[in-house]
Amino acid sequence: MVFYGIAVVAMASPSFFRAELSMTPDLSADPTISRGNGASTRRRDLVFIVNPKGANGRTGREWKKLLPYLRSRLGTDCNICESLTSGPSHAIDITREAIREGADAVVAVGGDGTLHEVVNGFFWGGKPVATQDLKASRTTALGLIPLGTGSDFARTFGWKNDPHDAIERIVKGLGSRIDVGVISGVGGDSHYFVNVADIHLSAKAGYYASRYKKFGNLCYVIGALQGFYGHCNQDLKIKVNEGEWEVYPQVTALCIGNAKFFGGGMKITPNAEPSNGNFEVVILQDFKWYDFILKLHKLYNGTHLSVRNVSSRSVHSIEVEEVAGSGSVYVQSDGEHLGFLPRKFCILPAAIEMIC
Ligand SMILES: Nc1ncnc2c1ncn2[C@@H]1O[C@H](COP(=O)(O)OP(=O)(O)OP(=O)(O)O)[C@@H](O)[C@H]1O
């Protein structure tokens, strides 16, 4: 459907701008708009990928209320395409299609899981996806309207779950290049993340937490309690920056931060910066359940690096394996379950332009 020059579509395999141009004669005739001062500017093509089920359905409800405001703020200068996801991984396909069709920006509307899928859609077969229009010099930017349960990535930038603030950022259209983490495993497939990848207890807790999203941020507490059940610290082998293997005994959790927060506001990698070309790796060793109770406030406010059995280092690549090889050490990235060790994590500096 087209409303006043704004395409609103929800489709399985979108053909974003072709569809809009064929249905909107004024745009197909002239893809530029006049600014009134004589200057002519090309309309930006923006694709909003909305997870209607995010935050237990709140994302979908908020989005419906937001759309009229979005049209009023952006509809004059931009072609707006809305695409609702139909299930897990759909956002990856929509993003790839949008980039190939030359979108100026793909905006993830939802939580960290939706952002994660959109980021993965920026890549295909180990390479960045490019527009099919060989004459176009522009690249597609990544935008975010944080409307999830945790929305942890947004916290690093100090962004709240306020969609109106996010729309103002898109109106200004200022970009900054951010790093992306790439994870490779046994199968050889690459997987990408922008926030935090983590291993063992926190990843197991995240795996369980995802089942309780209907309880809001309480899901992380329930997930942690379930994760603790039967948990054993593990000896892990680590190779940093292509160096020598080192053994870290009794690892409770190993967190690889491109940004600072995970688990609904825990400042786990407080020195991570999404555009400094490095990860911050924080390793918790030999923690007992009561250590989490005693030190939880430090984990939330990011002052845990001085605690005994916590270490931090800045790296551009890290490989992690089990010493024992049980195959049961959980790995997650951006709060999404990824599988089990072994895995290799590398930084791709300045890989994506983000609307900030
Ligand atoms: N239409 C859909 N139905 C069911 N699940 C979906 C749908 N679209 C996307 N998903 C899945 O929902 C998962 C969670 O979404 P999202 O991250 O937006 O919300 P959240 O989990 O509430 O927030 P956060 O990750 O910030 O805690 C995503 O990993 C995605 O795979």
The ligand as a Tripos MOL2 file, in Angstrom:
@<TRIPOS>MOLECULE
LIG
   31    33     1     0     0
SMALL
NO_CHARGES

@<TRIPOS>ATOM
      1 N1          7.4720  -12.5910   13.5940 N.pl3     1 LIG1
      2 C1          8.2080  -13.1810   14.5110 C.ar      1 LIG1
      3 N2          7.6770  -14.1380   15.3260 N.ar      1 LIG1
      4 C2          8.4170  -14.7120   16.2850 C.ar      1 LIG1
      5 N3          9.7240  -14.4150   16.5230 N.ar      1 LIG1
      6 C3         10.3020  -13.4820   15.7410 C.ar      1 LIG1
      7 C4          9.5840  -12.8230   14.7140 C.ar      1 LIG1
      8 N4         10.4100  -11.9560   14.1140 N.ar      1 LIG1
      9 C5         11.5970  -12.0720   14.7340 C.ar      1 LIG1
     10 N5         11.5380  -12.9900   15.7110 N.ar      1 LIG1
     11 C6         12.5900  -13.4060   16.6530 C.3       1 LIG1
     12 O1         12.4020  -12.7220   17.8760 O.3       1 LIG1
     13 C7         13.6580  -12.6810   18.5460 C.3       1 LIG1
     14 C8         13.7170  -11.6070   19.6050 C.3       1 LIG1
     15 O2         13.4060  -10.3760   19.0700 O.3       1 LIG1
     16 P1         13.9350   -8.9620   19.6140 P.3       1 LIG1
     17 O3         15.3800   -9.0150   19.8990 O.co2     1 LIG1
     18 O4         13.4520   -7.9420   18.6660 O.co2     1 LIG1
     19 O5         13.1430   -8.7260   20.9610 O.3       1 LIG1
     20 P2         13.5330   -9.0510   22.4630 P.3       1 LIG1
     21 O6         14.1130  -10.4200   22.5600 O.co2     1 LIG1
     22 O7         12.2990   -8.7650   23.2570 O.co2     1 LIG1
     23 O8         14.6150   -7.9260   22.8230 O.3       1 LIG1
     24 P3         16.1570   -8.0530   23.3510 P.3       1 LIG1
     25 O9         16.8490   -8.9980   22.3930 O.co2     1 LIG1
     26 O10        16.6790   -6.6560   23.2670 O.co2     1 LIG1
     27 O11        16.0910   -8.5680   24.7410 O.co2     1 LIG1
     28 C9         14.6570  -12.4720   17.4260 C.3       1 LIG1
     29 O12        15.8140  -13.1950   17.7060 O.3       1 LIG1
     30 C10        13.9650  -13.0030   16.1750 C.3       1 LIG1
     31 O13        14.5980  -14.1560   15.6670 O.3       1 LIG1
@<TRIPOS>BOND
     1     1     2 1
     2     2     3 ar
     3     2     7 ar
     4     3     4 ar
     5     4     5 ar
     6     5     6 ar
     7     6     7 ar
     8     6    10 ar
     9     7     8 ar
    10     8     9 ar
    11     9    10 ar
    12    10    11 1
    13    11    12 1
    14    11    30 1
    15    12    13 1
    16    13    14 1
    17    13    28 1
    18    14    15 1
    19    15    16 1
    20    16    17 2
    21    16    18 1
    22    16    19 1
    23    19    20 1
    24    20    21 2
    25    20    22 1
    26    20    23 1
    27    23    24 1
    28    24    25 2
    29    24    26 1
    30    24    27 1
    31    28    29 1
    32    28    30 1
    33    30    31 1
@<TRIPOS>SUBSTRUCTURE
     1 LIG1         1 GROUP 0 **** ****
